[in-house]
Amino acid sequence: MAEYQCSICKLHYNDKKLADMCHAWCSTHDSCNLKIAEQSIEAEERRKKHGN
Ligand SMILES: [Zn+2]
C-alpha cells in the first residue's frame, strides 16, 4: 500500500489527496490542521493502541 508523507510535518497518509492538503496547510500555517492530522497513519496507529 502506498504511503504519502507530508515533507513538512512528516506525517504519513494513505491518501495522496490528504498528504497534499496537509502539505498545503503546513506550508502556510505554523501548526498542523487537526482535522487533517487525525487522518494520518500515525493518528490511526495511536487510536489502535488506545483501543487495546
Ligand atoms: Zn503536514
mmCIF file of the protein (N, C-alpha, C, O) and its ligand, coordinates in Angstrom:
data_MODEL
# 
_entry.id   MODEL 
# 
loop_
_entity.id 
_entity.type 
_entity.pdbx_number_of_molecules 
1 polymer     1 
2 non-polymer 1 
# 
_entity_poly.entity_id                      1 
_entity_poly.type                           'polypeptide(L)' 
_entity_poly.nstd_linkage                   no 
_entity_poly.nstd_monomer                   no 
_entity_poly.pdbx_seq_one_letter_code       MAEYQCSICKLHYNDKKLADMCHAWCSTHDSCNLKIAEQSIEAEERRKKHGN 
_entity_poly.pdbx_seq_one_letter_code_can   MAEYQCSICKLHYNDKKLADMCHAWCSTHDSCNLKIAEQSIEAEERRKKHGN 
_entity_poly.pdbx_strand_id                 A 
# 
loop_
_entity_poly_seq.entity_id 
_entity_poly_seq.num 
_entity_poly_seq.mon_id 
_entity_poly_seq.hetero 
1 1  MET n 
1 2  ALA n 
1 3  GLU n 
1 4  TYR n 
1 5  GLN n 
1 6  CYS n 
1 7  SER n 
1 8  ILE n 
1 9  CYS n 
1 10 LYS n 
1 11 LEU n 
1 12 HIS n 
1 13 TYR n 
1 14 ASN n 
1 15 ASP n 
1 16 LYS n 
1 17 LYS n 
1 18 LEU n 
1 19 ALA n 
1 20 ASP n 
1 21 MET n 
1 22 CYS n 
1 23 HIS n 
1 24 ALA n 
1 25 TRP n 
1 26 CYS n 
1 27 SER n 
1 28 THR n 
1 29 HIS n 
1 30 ASP n 
1 31 SER n 
1 32 CYS n 
1 33 ASN n 
1 34 LEU n 
1 35 LYS n 
1 36 ILE n 
1 37 ALA n 
1 38 GLU n 
1 39 GLN n 
1 40 SER n 
1 41 ILE n 
1 42 GLU n 
1 43 ALA n 
1 44 GLU n 
1 45 GLU n 
1 46 ARG n 
1 47 ARG n 
1 48 LYS n 
1 49 LYS n 
1 50 HIS n 
1 51 GLY n 
1 52 ASN n 
# 
loop_
_struct_asym.id 
_struct_asym.entity_id 
A 1 
B 2 
# 
loop_
_chem_comp.id 
_chem_comp.type 
_chem_comp.mon_nstd_flag 
ALA 'L-peptide linking' y 
ARG 'L-peptide linking' y 
ASN 'L-peptide linking' y 
ASP 'L-peptide linking' y 
CYS 'L-peptide linking' y 
GLN 'L-peptide linking' y 
GLU 'L-peptide linking' y 
GLY 'peptide linking'   y 
HIS 'L-peptide linking' y 
ILE 'L-peptide linking' y 
LEU 'L-peptide linking' y 
LYS 'L-peptide linking' y 
MET 'L-peptide linking' y 
SER 'L-peptide linking' y 
THR 'L-peptide linking' y 
TRP 'L-peptide linking' y 
TYR 'L-peptide linking' y 
ZN  non-polymer         . 
# 
_pdbx_entity_nonpoly.entity_id   2 
_pdbx_entity_nonpoly.name        ? 
_pdbx_entity_nonpoly.comp_id     ZN 
# 
_pdbx_nonpoly_scheme.asym_id         B 
_pdbx_nonpoly_scheme.entity_id       2 
_pdbx_nonpoly_scheme.mon_id          ZN 
_pdbx_nonpoly_scheme.ndb_seq_num     1 
_pdbx_nonpoly_scheme.pdb_seq_num     101 
_pdbx_nonpoly_scheme.auth_seq_num    101 
_pdbx_nonpoly_scheme.pdb_mon_id      ZN 
_pdbx_nonpoly_scheme.auth_mon_id     ZN 
_pdbx_nonpoly_scheme.pdb_strand_id   A 
_pdbx_nonpoly_scheme.pdb_ins_code    . 
# 
loop_
_atom_site.group_PDB 
_atom_site.id 
_atom_site.type_symbol 
_atom_site.label_atom_id 
_atom_site.label_alt_id 
_atom_site.label_comp_id 
_atom_site.label_asym_id 
_atom_site.label_entity_id 
_atom_site.label_seq_id 
_atom_site.pdbx_PDB_ins_code 
_atom_site.Cartn_x 
_atom_site.Cartn_y 
_atom_site.Cartn_z 
_atom_site.occupancy 
_atom_site.B_iso_or_equiv 
_atom_site.pdbx_formal_charge 
_atom_site.auth_seq_id 
_atom_site.auth_comp_id 
_atom_site.auth_asym_id 
_atom_site.auth_atom_id 
_atom_site.pdbx_PDB_model_num 
ATOM   1   N  N  . MET A 1 1  ? 0.843  -1.191 0.000  1.00 0.00 ? 1   MET A N  1 
ATOM   2   C  CA . MET A 1 1  ? 0.000  0.000  0.000  1.00 0.00 ? 1   MET A CA 1 
ATOM   3   C  C  . MET A 1 1  ? 0.882  1.247  0.000  1.00 0.00 ? 1   MET A C  1 
ATOM   4   O  O  . MET A 1 1  ? 1.849  1.342  0.756  1.00 0.00 ? 1   MET A O  1 
ATOM   5   N  N  . ALA A 1 2  ? 0.542  2.166  -0.832 1.00 0.00 ? 2   ALA A N  1 
ATOM   6   C  CA . ALA A 1 2  ? 1.344  3.378  -0.943 1.00 0.00 ? 2   ALA A CA 1 
ATOM   7   C  C  . ALA A 1 2  ? 1.111  4.287  0.249  1.00 0.00 ? 2   ALA A C  1 
ATOM   8   O  O  . ALA A 1 2  ? -0.001 4.420  0.759  1.00 0.00 ? 2   ALA A O  1 
ATOM   9   N  N  . GLU A 1 3  ? 2.195  4.903  0.669  1.00 0.00 ? 3   GLU A N  1 
ATOM   10  C  CA . GLU A 1 3  ? 2.100  5.897  1.732  1.00 0.00 ? 3   GLU A CA 1 
ATOM   11  C  C  . GLU A 1 3  ? 2.618  7.219  1.202  1.00 0.00 ? 3   GLU A C  1 
ATOM   12  O  O  . GLU A 1 3  ? 3.588  7.276  0.446  1.00 0.00 ? 3   GLU A O  1 
ATOM   13  N  N  . TYR A 1 4  ? 1.949  8.273  1.615  1.00 0.00 ? 4   TYR A N  1 
ATOM   14  C  CA . TYR A 1 4  ? 2.364  9.598  1.188  1.00 0.00 ? 4   TYR A CA 1 
ATOM   15  C  C  . TYR A 1 4  ? 2.730  10.402 2.423  1.00 0.00 ? 4   TYR A C  1 
ATOM   16  O  O  . TYR A 1 4  ? 1.989  10.423 3.405  1.00 0.00 ? 4   TYR A O  1 
ATOM   17  N  N  . GLN A 1 5  ? 3.879  11.063 2.364  1.00 0.00 ? 5   GLN A N  1 
ATOM   18  C  CA . GLN A 1 5  ? 4.338  11.805 3.526  1.00 0.00 ? 5   GLN A CA 1 
ATOM   19  C  C  . GLN A 1 5  ? 4.307  13.298 3.265  1.00 0.00 ? 5   GLN A C  1 
ATOM   20  O  O  . GLN A 1 5  ? 4.706  13.767 2.199  1.00 0.00 ? 5   GLN A O  1 
ATOM   21  N  N  . CYS A 1 6  ? 3.831  14.030 4.249  1.00 0.00 ? 6   CYS A N  1 
ATOM   22  C  CA . CYS A 1 6  ? 3.958  15.485 4.215  1.00 0.00 ? 6   CYS A CA 1 
ATOM   23  C  C  . CYS A 1 6  ? 5.403  15.806 4.557  1.00 0.00 ? 6   CYS A C  1 
ATOM   24  O  O  . CYS A 1 6  ? 5.881  15.449 5.634  1.00 0.00 ? 6   CYS A O  1 
ATOM   25  N  N  . SER A 1 7  ? 6.099  16.477 3.652  1.00 0.00 ? 7   SER A N  1 
ATOM   26  C  CA . SER A 1 7  ? 7.528  16.700 3.853  1.00 0.00 ? 7   SER A CA 1 
ATOM   27  C  C  . SER A 1 7  ? 7.787  17.742 4.939  1.00 0.00 ? 7   SER A C  1 
ATOM   28  O  O  . SER A 1 7  ? 8.927  17.911 5.374  1.00 0.00 ? 7   SER A O  1 
ATOM   29  N  N  . ILE A 1 8  ? 6.751  18.435 5.376  1.00 0.00 ? 8   ILE A N  1 
ATOM   30  C  CA . ILE A 1 8  ? 6.946  19.466 6.400  1.00 0.00 ? 8   ILE A CA 1 
ATOM   31  C  C  . ILE A 1 8  ? 6.725  18.903 7.801  1.00 0.00 ? 8   ILE A C  1 
ATOM   32  O  O  . ILE A 1 8  ? 7.596  19.038 8.661  1.00 0.00 ? 8   ILE A O  1 
ATOM   33  N  N  . CYS A 1 9  ? 5.578  18.275 8.044  1.00 0.00 ? 9   CYS A N  1 
ATOM   34  C  CA . CYS A 1 9  ? 5.316  17.780 9.401  1.00 0.00 ? 9   CYS A CA 1 
ATOM   35  C  C  . CYS A 1 9  ? 5.663  16.304 9.540  1.00 0.00 ? 9   CYS A C  1 
ATOM   36  O  O  . CYS A 1 9  ? 5.617  15.751 10.639 1.00 0.00 ? 9   CYS A O  1 
ATOM   37  N  N  . LYS A 1 10 ? 6.013  15.660 8.410  1.00 0.00 ? 10  LYS A N  1 
ATOM   38  C  CA . LYS A 1 10 ? 6.487  14.266 8.409  1.00 0.00 ? 10  LYS A CA 1 
ATOM   39  C  C  . LYS A 1 10 ? 5.407  13.236 8.726  1.00 0.00 ? 10  LYS A C  1 
ATOM   40  O  O  . LYS A 1 10 ? 5.722  12.065 8.940  1.00 0.00 ? 10  LYS A O  1 
ATOM   41  N  N  . LEU A 1 11 ? 4.158  13.643 8.760  1.00 0.00 ? 11  LEU A N  1 
ATOM   42  C  CA . LEU A 1 11 ? 3.085  12.673 8.961  1.00 0.00 ? 11  LEU A CA 1 
ATOM   43  C  C  . LEU A 1 11 ? 2.846  11.917 7.656  1.00 0.00 ? 11  LEU A C  1 
ATOM   44  O  O  . LEU A 1 11 ? 3.074  12.434 6.563  1.00 0.00 ? 11  LEU A O  1 
ATOM   45  N  N  . HIS A 1 12 ? 2.371  10.656 7.807  1.00 0.00 ? 12  HIS A N  1 
ATOM   46  C  CA . HIS A 1 12 ? 2.109  9.814  6.640  1.00 0.00 ? 12  HIS A CA 1 
ATOM   47  C  C  . HIS A 1 12 ? 0.608  9.649  6.427  1.00 0.00 ? 12  HIS A C  1 
ATOM   48  O  O  . HIS A 1 12 ? -0.179 9.624  7.373  1.00 0.00 ? 12  HIS A O  1 
ATOM   49  N  N  . TYR A 1 13 ? 0.240  9.536  5.158  1.00 0.00 ? 13  TYR A N  1 
ATOM   50  C  CA . TYR A 1 13 ? -1.164 9.367  4.803  1.00 0.00 ? 13  TYR A CA 1 
ATOM   51  C  C  . TYR A 1 13 ? -1.313 8.262  3.779  1.00 0.00 ? 13  TYR A C  1 
ATOM   52  O  O  . TYR A 1 13 ? -0.428 8.041  2.952  1.00 0.00 ? 13  TYR A O  1 
ATOM   53  N  N  . ASN A 1 14 ? -2.465 7.553  3.840  1.00 0.00 ? 14  ASN A N  1 
ATOM   54  C  CA . ASN A 1 14 ? -2.760 6.540  2.830  1.00 0.00 ? 14  ASN A CA 1 
ATOM   55  C  C  . ASN A 1 14 ? -3.253 7.174  1.542  1.00 0.00 ? 14  ASN A C  1 
ATOM   56  O  O  . ASN A 1 14 ? -3.224 6.552  0.480  1.00 0.00 ? 14  ASN A O  1 
ATOM   57  N  N  . ASP A 1 15 ? -3.705 8.415  1.644  1.00 0.00 ? 15  ASP A N  1 
ATOM   58  C  CA . ASP A 1 15 ? -4.341 9.106  0.537  1.00 0.00 ? 15  ASP A CA 1 
ATOM   59  C  C  . ASP A 1 15 ? -3.481 10.294 0.116  1.00 0.00 ? 15  ASP A C  1 
ATOM   60  O  O  . ASP A 1 15 ? -3.168 11.169 0.923  1.00 0.00 ? 15  ASP A O  1 
ATOM   61  N  N  . LYS A 1 16 ? -3.104 10.307 -1.172 1.00 0.00 ? 16  LYS A N  1 
ATOM   62  C  CA . LYS A 1 16 ? -2.252 11.399 -1.652 1.00 0.00 ? 16  LYS A CA 1 
ATOM   63  C  C  . LYS A 1 16 ? -2.933 12.751 -1.489 1.00 0.00 ? 16  LYS A C  1 
ATOM   64  O  O  . LYS A 1 16 ? -2.283 13.764 -1.234 1.00 0.00 ? 16  LYS A O  1 
ATOM   65  N  N  . LYS A 1 17 ? -4.274 12.747 -1.643 1.00 0.00 ? 17  LYS A N  1 
ATOM   66  C  CA . LYS A 1 17 ? -5.020 13.986 -1.512 1.00 0.00 ? 17  LYS A CA 1 
ATOM   67  C  C  . LYS A 1 17 ? -4.844 14.580 -0.114 1.00 0.00 ? 17  LYS A C  1 
ATOM   68  O  O  . LYS A 1 17 ? -4.678 15.789 0.049  1.00 0.00 ? 17  LYS A O  1 
ATOM   69  N  N  . LEU A 1 18 ? -4.885 13.701 0.890  1.00 0.00 ? 18  LEU A N  1 
ATOM   70  C  CA . LEU A 1 18 ? -4.714 14.159 2.271  1.00 0.00 ? 18  LEU A CA 1 
ATOM   71  C  C  . LEU A 1 18 ? -3.305 14.687 2.494  1.00 0.00 ? 18  LEU A C  1 
ATOM   72  O  O  . LEU A 1 18 ? -3.110 15.709 3.152  1.00 0.00 ? 18  LEU A O  1 
ATOM   73  N  N  . ALA A 1 19 ? -2.328 13.980 1.940  1.00 0.00 ? 19  ALA A N  1 
ATOM   74  C  CA . ALA A 1 19 ? -0.942 14.426 2.092  1.00 0.00 ? 19  ALA A CA 1 
ATOM   75  C  C  . ALA A 1 19 ? -0.752 15.788 1.433  1.00 0.00 ? 19  ALA A C  1 
ATOM   76  O  O  . ALA A 1 19 ? -0.051 16.651 1.961  1.00 0.00 ? 19  ALA A O  1 
ATOM   77  N  N  . ASP A 1 20 ? -1.382 15.971 0.278  1.00 0.00 ? 20  ASP A N  1 
ATOM   78  C  CA . ASP A 1 20 ? -1.289 17.268 -0.404 1.00 0.00 ? 20  ASP A CA 1 
ATOM   79  C  C  . ASP A 1 20 ? -1.971 18.370 0.408  1.00 0.00 ? 20  ASP A C  1 
ATOM   80  O  O  . ASP A 1 20 ? -1.464 19.488 0.506  1.00 0.00 ? 20  ASP A O  1 
ATOM   81  N  N  . MET A 1 21 ? -3.136 18.036 0.992  1.00 0.00 ? 21  MET A N  1 
ATOM   82  C  CA . MET A 1 21 ? -3.845 19.004 1.820  1.00 0.00 ? 21  MET A CA 1 
ATOM   83  C  C  . MET A 1 21 ? -3.008 19.371 3.030  1.00 0.00 ? 21  MET A C  1 
ATOM   84  O  O  . MET A 1 21 ? -2.919 20.538 3.410  1.00 0.00 ? 21  MET A O  1 
ATOM   85  N  N  . CYS A 1 22 ? -2.390 18.351 3.637  1.00 0.00 ? 22  CYS A N  1 
ATOM   86  C  CA . CYS A 1 22 ? -1.552 18.579 4.812  1.00 0.00 ? 22  CYS A CA 1 
ATOM   87  C  C  . CYS A 1 22 ? -0.380 19.470 4.432  1.00 0.00 ? 22  CYS A C  1 
ATOM   88  O  O  . CYS A 1 22 ? -0.057 20.420 5.144  1.00 0.00 ? 22  CYS A O  1 
ATOM   89  N  N  . HIS A 1 23 ? 0.251  19.164 3.312  1.00 0.00 ? 23  HIS A N  1 
ATOM   90  C  CA . HIS A 1 23 ? 1.405  19.944 2.885  1.00 0.00 ? 23  HIS A CA 1 
ATOM   91  C  C  . HIS A 1 23 ? 1.003  21.386 2.591  1.00 0.00 ? 23  HIS A C  1 
ATOM   92  O  O  . HIS A 1 23 ? 1.723  22.320 2.944  1.00 0.00 ? 23  HIS A O  1 
ATOM   93  N  N  . ALA A 1 24 ? -0.142 21.565 1.949  1.00 0.00 ? 24  ALA A N  1 
ATOM   94  C  CA . ALA A 1 24 ? -0.628 22.910 1.647  1.00 0.00 ? 24  ALA A CA 1 
ATOM   95  C  C  . ALA A 1 24 ? -0.872 23.691 2.934  1.00 0.00 ? 24  ALA A C  1 
ATOM   96  O  O  . ALA A 1 24 ? -0.551 24.875 3.034  1.00 0.00 ? 24  ALA A O  1 
ATOM   97  N  N  . TRP A 1 25 ? -1.459 22.986 3.933  1.00 0.00 ? 25  TRP A N  1 
ATOM   98  C  CA . TRP A 1 25 ? -1.727 23.637 5.215  1.00 0.00 ? 25  TRP A CA 1 
ATOM   99  C  C  . TRP A 1 25 ? -0.417 23.955 5.923  1.00 0.00 ? 25  TRP A C  1 
ATOM   100 O  O  . TRP A 1 25 ? -0.212 25.076 6.387  1.00 0.00 ? 25  TRP A O  1 
ATOM   101 N  N  . CYS A 1 26 ? 0.463  22.970 6.003  1.00 0.00 ? 26  CYS A N  1 
ATOM   102 C  CA . CYS A 1 26 ? 1.711  23.137 6.753  1.00 0.00 ? 26  CYS A CA 1 
ATOM   103 C  C  . CYS A 1 26 ? 2.586  24.237 6.150  1.00 0.00 ? 26  CYS A C  1 
ATOM   104 O  O  . CYS A 1 26 ? 3.322  24.909 6.874  1.00 0.00 ? 26  CYS A O  1 
ATOM   105 N  N  . SER A 1 27 ? 2.510  24.424 4.831  1.00 0.00 ? 27  SER A N  1 
ATOM   106 C  CA . SER A 1 27 ? 3.369  25.427 4.201  1.00 0.00 ? 27  SER A CA 1 
ATOM   107 C  C  . SER A 1 27 ? 2.843  26.840 4.411  1.00 0.00 ? 27  SER A C  1 
ATOM   108 O  O  . SER A 1 27 ? 3.567  27.813 4.198  1.00 0.00 ? 27  SER A O  1 
ATOM   109 N  N  . THR A 1 28 ? 1.567  26.958 4.834  1.00 0.00 ? 28  THR A N  1 
ATOM   110 C  CA . THR A 1 28 ? 1.023  28.293 5.039  1.00 0.00 ? 28  THR A CA 1 
ATOM   111 C  C  . THR A 1 28 ? 0.703  28.583 6.505  1.00 0.00 ? 28  THR A C  1 
ATOM   112 O  O  . THR A 1 28 ? 0.432  29.726 6.871  1.00 0.00 ? 28  THR A O  1 
ATOM   113 N  N  . HIS A 1 29 ? 0.736  27.535 7.350  1.00 0.00 ? 29  HIS A N  1 
ATOM   114 C  CA . HIS A 1 29 ? 0.454  27.706 8.770  1.00 0.00 ? 29  HIS A CA 1 
ATOM   115 C  C  . HIS A 1 29 ? 1.622  27.152 9.580  1.00 0.00 ? 29  HIS A C  1 
ATOM   116 O  O  . HIS A 1 29 ? 2.377  26.297 9.118  1.00 0.00 ? 29  HIS A O  1 
ATOM   117 N  N  . ASP A 1 30 ? 1.743  27.659 10.784 1.00 0.00 ? 30  ASP A N  1 
ATOM   118 C  CA . ASP A 1 30 ? 2.817  27.160 11.644 1.00 0.00 ? 30  ASP A CA 1 
ATOM   119 C  C  . ASP A 1 30 ? 2.434  25.861 12.331 1.00 0.00 ? 30  ASP A C  1 
ATOM   120 O  O  . ASP A 1 30 ? 3.308  25.096 12.740 1.00 0.00 ? 30  ASP A O  1 
ATOM   121 N  N  . SER A 1 31 ? 1.139  25.602 12.463 1.00 0.00 ? 31  SER A N  1 
ATOM   122 C  CA . SER A 1 31 ? 0.698  24.413 13.179 1.00 0.00 ? 31  SER A CA 1 
ATOM   123 C  C  . SER A 1 31 ? -0.033 23.475 12.232 1.00 0.00 ? 31  SER A C  1 
ATOM   124 O  O  . SER A 1 31 ? -0.394 23.842 11.114 1.00 0.00 ? 31  SER A O  1 
ATOM   125 N  N  . CYS A 1 32 ? -0.243 22.244 12.715 1.00 0.00 ? 32  CYS A N  1 
ATOM   126 C  CA . CYS A 1 32 ? -0.926 21.249 11.916 1.00 0.00 ? 32  CYS A CA 1 
ATOM   127 C  C  . CYS A 1 32 ? -2.431 21.447 11.998 1.00 0.00 ? 32  CYS A C  1 
ATOM   128 O  O  . CYS A 1 32 ? -2.959 21.886 13.020 1.00 0.00 ? 32  CYS A O  1 
ATOM   129 N  N  . ASN A 1 33 ? -3.109 21.120 10.916 1.00 0.00 ? 33  ASN A N  1 
ATOM   130 C  CA . ASN A 1 33 ? -4.557 21.098 10.917 1.00 0.00 ? 33  ASN A CA 1 
ATOM   131 C  C  . ASN A 1 33 ? -5.007 19.779 11.529 1.00 0.00 ? 33  ASN A C  1 
ATOM   132 O  O  . ASN A 1 33 ? -4.780 18.714 10.955 1.00 0.00 ? 33  ASN A O  1 
ATOM   133 N  N  . LEU A 1 34 ? -5.653 19.850 12.711 1.00 0.00 ? 34  LEU A N  1 
ATOM   134 C  CA . LEU A 1 34 ? -6.027 18.623 13.419 1.00 0.00 ? 34  LEU A CA 1 
ATOM   135 C  C  . LEU A 1 34 ? -6.930 17.732 12.582 1.00 0.00 ? 34  LEU A C  1 
ATOM   136 O  O  . LEU A 1 34 ? -6.821 16.507 12.621 1.00 0.00 ? 34  LEU A O  1 
ATOM   137 N  N  . LYS A 1 35 ? -7.830 18.364 11.819 1.00 0.00 ? 35  LYS A N  1 
ATOM   138 C  CA . LYS A 1 35 ? -8.768 17.577 11.019 1.00 0.00 ? 35  LYS A CA 1 
ATOM   139 C  C  . LYS A 1 35 ? -8.040 16.755 9.970  1.00 0.00 ? 35  LYS A C  1 
ATOM   140 O  O  . LYS A 1 35 ? -8.492 15.670 9.602  1.00 0.00 ? 35  LYS A O  1 
ATOM   141 N  N  . ILE A 1 36 ? -6.913 17.266 9.486  1.00 0.00 ? 36  ILE A N  1 
ATOM   142 C  CA . ILE A 1 36 ? -6.113 16.520 8.526  1.00 0.00 ? 36  ILE A CA 1 
ATOM   143 C  C  . ILE A 1 36 ? -5.204 15.550 9.272  1.00 0.00 ? 36  ILE A C  1 
ATOM   144 O  O  . ILE A 1 36 ? -5.098 14.379 8.908  1.00 0.00 ? 36  ILE A O  1 
ATOM   145 N  N  . ALA A 1 37 ? -4.550 16.051 10.318 1.00 0.00 ? 37  ALA A N  1 
ATOM   146 C  CA . ALA A 1 37 ? -3.569 15.233 11.039 1.00 0.00 ? 37  ALA A CA 1 
ATOM   147 C  C  . ALA A 1 37 ? -4.206 13.991 11.660 1.00 0.00 ? 37  ALA A C  1 
ATOM   148 O  O  . ALA A 1 37 ? -3.562 12.948 11.768 1.00 0.00 ? 37  ALA A O  1 
ATOM   149 N  N  . GLU A 1 38 ? -5.468 14.104 12.066 1.00 0.00 ? 38  GLU A N  1 
ATOM   150 C  CA . GLU A 1 38 ? -6.106 12.955 12.709 1.00 0.00 ? 38  GLU A CA 1 
ATOM   151 C  C  . GLU A 1 38 ? -6.387 11.832 11.706 1.00 0.00 ? 38  GLU A C  1 
ATOM   152 O  O  . GLU A 1 38 ? -6.721 10.714 12.098 1.00 0.00 ? 38  GLU A O  1 
ATOM   153 N  N  . GLN A 1 39 ? -6.252 12.130 10.430 1.00 0.00 ? 39  GLN A N  1 
ATOM   154 C  CA . GLN A 1 39 ? -6.435 11.090 9.413  1.00 0.00 ? 39  GLN A CA 1 
ATOM   155 C  C  . GLN A 1 39 ? -5.104 10.493 8.971  1.00 0.00 ? 39  GLN A C  1 
ATOM   156 O  O  . GLN A 1 39 ? -5.058 9.674  8.053  1.00 0.00 ? 39  GLN A O  1 
ATOM   157 N  N  . SER A 1 40 ? -4.029 10.902 9.623  1.00 0.00 ? 40  SER A N  1 
ATOM   158 C  CA . SER A 1 40 ? -2.718 10.368 9.272  1.00 0.00 ? 40  SER A CA 1 
ATOM   159 C  C  . SER A 1 40 ? -2.571 8.939  9.772  1.00 0.00 ? 40  SER A C  1 
ATOM   160 O  O  . SER A 1 40 ? -3.305 8.497  10.656 1.00 0.00 ? 40  SER A O  1 
ATOM   161 N  N  . ILE A 1 41 ? -1.621 8.229  9.196  1.00 0.00 ? 41  ILE A N  1 
ATOM   162 C  CA . ILE A 1 41 ? -1.362 6.853  9.620  1.00 0.00 ? 41  ILE A CA 1 
ATOM   163 C  C  . ILE A 1 41 ? -0.918 6.837  11.078 1.00 0.00 ? 41  ILE A C  1 
ATOM   164 O  O  . ILE A 1 41 ? -1.289 5.939  11.834 1.00 0.00 ? 41  ILE A O  1 
ATOM   165 N  N  . GLU A 1 42 ? -0.125 7.831  11.470 1.00 0.00 ? 42  GLU A N  1 
ATOM   166 C  CA . GLU A 1 42 ? 0.322  7.920  12.852 1.00 0.00 ? 42  GLU A CA 1 
ATOM   167 C  C  . GLU A 1 42 ? -0.869 8.036  13.818 1.00 0.00 ? 42  GLU A C  1 
ATOM   168 O  O  . GLU A 1 42 ? -0.894 7.389  14.865 1.00 0.00 ? 42  GLU A O  1 
ATOM   169 N  N  . ALA A 1 43 ? -1.843 8.859  13.455 1.00 0.00 ? 43  ALA A N  1 
ATOM   170 C  CA . ALA A 1 43 ? -3.007 9.034  14.317 1.00 0.00 ? 43  ALA A CA 1 
ATOM   171 C  C  . ALA A 1 43 ? -3.822 7.751  14.381 1.00 0.00 ? 43  ALA A C  1 
ATOM   172 O  O  . ALA A 1 43 ? -4.355 7.400  15.433 1.00 0.00 ? 43  ALA A O  1 
ATOM   173 N  N  . GLU A 1 44 ? -3.917 7.047  13.243 1.00 0.00 ? 44  GLU A N  1 
ATOM   174 C  CA . GLU A 1 44 ? -4.642 5.779  13.222 1.00 0.00 ? 44  GLU A CA 1 
ATOM   175 C  C  . GLU A 1 44 ? -3.969 4.758  14.124 1.00 0.00 ? 44  GLU A C  1 
ATOM   176 O  O  . GLU A 1 44 ? -4.634 4.044  14.875 1.00 0.00 ? 44  GLU A O  1 
ATOM   177 N  N  . GLU A 1 45 ? -2.638 4.694  14.043 1.00 0.00 ? 45  GLU A N  1 
ATOM   178 C  CA . GLU A 1 45 ? -1.884 3.763  14.888 1.00 0.00 ? 45  GLU A CA 1 
ATOM   179 C  C  . GLU A 1 45 ? -2.112 4.081  16.361 1.00 0.00 ? 45  GLU A C  1 
ATOM   180 O  O  . GLU A 1 45 ? -2.271 3.182  17.188 1.00 0.00 ? 45  GLU A O  1 
ATOM   181 N  N  . ARG A 1 46 ? -2.124 5.363  16.673 1.00 0.00 ? 46  ARG A N  1 
ATOM   182 C  CA . ARG A 1 46 ? -2.334 5.788  18.054 1.00 0.00 ? 46  ARG A CA 1 
ATOM   183 C  C  . ARG A 1 46 ? -3.720 5.352  18.532 1.00 0.00 ? 46  ARG A C  1 
ATOM   184 O  O  . ARG A 1 46 ? -3.885 4.876  19.656 1.00 0.00 ? 46  ARG A O  1 
ATOM   185 N  N  . ARG A 1 47 ? -4.712 5.524  17.657 1.00 0.00 ? 47  ARG A N  1 
ATOM   186 C  CA . ARG A 1 47 ? -6.074 5.123  18.033 1.00 0.00 ? 47  ARG A CA 1 
ATOM   187 C  C  . ARG A 1 47 ? -6.137 3.631  18.272 1.00 0.00 ? 47  ARG A C  1 
ATOM   188 O  O  . ARG A 1 47 ? -6.804 3.179  19.202 1.00 0.00 ? 47  ARG A O  1 
ATOM   189 N  N  . LYS A 1 48 ? -5.443 2.849  17.435 1.00 0.00 ? 48  LYS A N  1 
ATOM   190 C  CA . LYS A 1 48 ? -5.443 1.387  17.598 1.00 0.00 ? 48  LYS A CA 1 
ATOM   191 C  C  . LYS A 1 48 ? -4.872 0.999  18.938 1.00 0.00 ? 48  LYS A C  1 
ATOM   192 O  O  . LYS A 1 48 ? -5.408 0.131  19.627 1.00 0.00 ? 48  LYS A O  1 
ATOM   193 N  N  . LYS A 1 49 ? -3.768 1.650  19.312 1.00 0.00 ? 49  LYS A N  1 
ATOM   194 C  CA . LYS A 1 49 ? -3.105 1.317  20.575 1.00 0.00 ? 49  LYS A CA 1 
ATOM   195 C  C  . LYS A 1 49 ? -4.007 1.654  21.751 1.00 0.00 ? 49  LYS A C  1 
ATOM   196 O  O  . LYS A 1 49 ? -4.035 0.933  22.749 1.00 0.00 ? 49  LYS A O  1 
ATOM   197 N  N  . HIS A 1 50 ? -4.742 2.750  21.631 1.00 0.00 ? 50  HIS A N  1 
ATOM   198 C  CA . HIS A 1 50 ? -5.636 3.137  22.718 1.00 0.00 ? 50  HIS A CA 1 
ATOM   199 C  C  . HIS A 1 50 ? -6.786 2.161  22.849 1.00 0.00 ? 50  HIS A C  1 
ATOM   200 O  O  . HIS A 1 50 ? -7.370 2.011  23.922 1.00 0.00 ? 50  HIS A O  1 
ATOM   201 N  N  . GLY A 1 51 ? -7.109 1.492  21.739 1.00 0.00 ? 51  GLY A N  1 
ATOM   202 C  CA . GLY A 1 51 ? -8.214 0.540  21.763 1.00 0.00 ? 51  GLY A CA 1 
ATOM   203 C  C  . GLY A 1 51 ? -7.886 -0.747 22.490 1.00 0.00 ? 51  GLY A C  1 
ATOM   204 O  O  . GLY A 1 51 ? -8.788 -1.496 22.864 1.00 0.00 ? 51  GLY A O  1 
ATOM   205 N  N  . ASN A 1 52 ? -6.609 -1.013 22.696 1.00 0.00 ? 52  ASN A N  1 
ATOM   206 C  CA . ASN A 1 52 ? -6.187 -2.269 23.338 1.00 0.00 ? 52  ASN A CA 1 
ATOM   207 C  C  . ASN A 1 52 ? -6.463 -2.268 24.834 1.00 0.00 ? 52  ASN A C  1 
ATOM   208 O  O  . ASN A 1 52 ? -6.167 -3.249 25.517 1.00 0.00 ? 52  ASN A O  1 
HETATM 209 ZN ZN . ZN  B 2 .  ? 1.845  18.343 7.232  1.00 0.00 2 101 ZN  A ZN 1 
# 
